Amino acid sequence: MTKKNIDECVRQSLEVYFKDLNGIEPHSMYDMLIKLVEKPLLEVVMREADHNQSKAAEWLGLNRNTLRKKLLDHKMAEGKPGYAKVGGSSPSARPTTRSLAKKSAR
């Protein structure tokens, strides 16, 4: 997908958004749009970077601490409630050292 395709997708979505408002004036559109675009961007980049925050931050042109804050804001940082790797399991579903030790003792 090219930049032009992404631009067109956003443009079409915004036109539908205004149509759905049916004359009601929108508020805080910028923040809404940034949040809607930022989360899937972070999900895809983190997955492609194999969840390596330093690599993902470099790809995004962000400081790693800024990326970490954004991941926390979107509840995407490991060890936080609601965290789940996209396409992966949640931390609670992963085996722990204790559960692995119990299995090997059997």
Residue pairs with C-beta under 8 A, 6 or more apart in sequence:
10 33
10 37
14 33
17 26
18 26
38 70
38 74
39 74
39 76
41 60
42 56
42 67
42 70
42 71
42 74
42 76
43 76
43 86
44 86
45 56
45 59
45 60
46 53
46 56
46 71
46 76
46 85
46 86
47 85
47 86
47 87
48 59
49 55
49 56
49 59
51 78
51 85
53 64
53 67
53 68
53 71
54 64
56 67
57 63
57 64
57 66
57 67
60 67
62 70
68 77
71 77
72 80
75 81
75 82
75 83
76 83
77 83
78 91
79 91
83 90
83 91
84 90
84 91
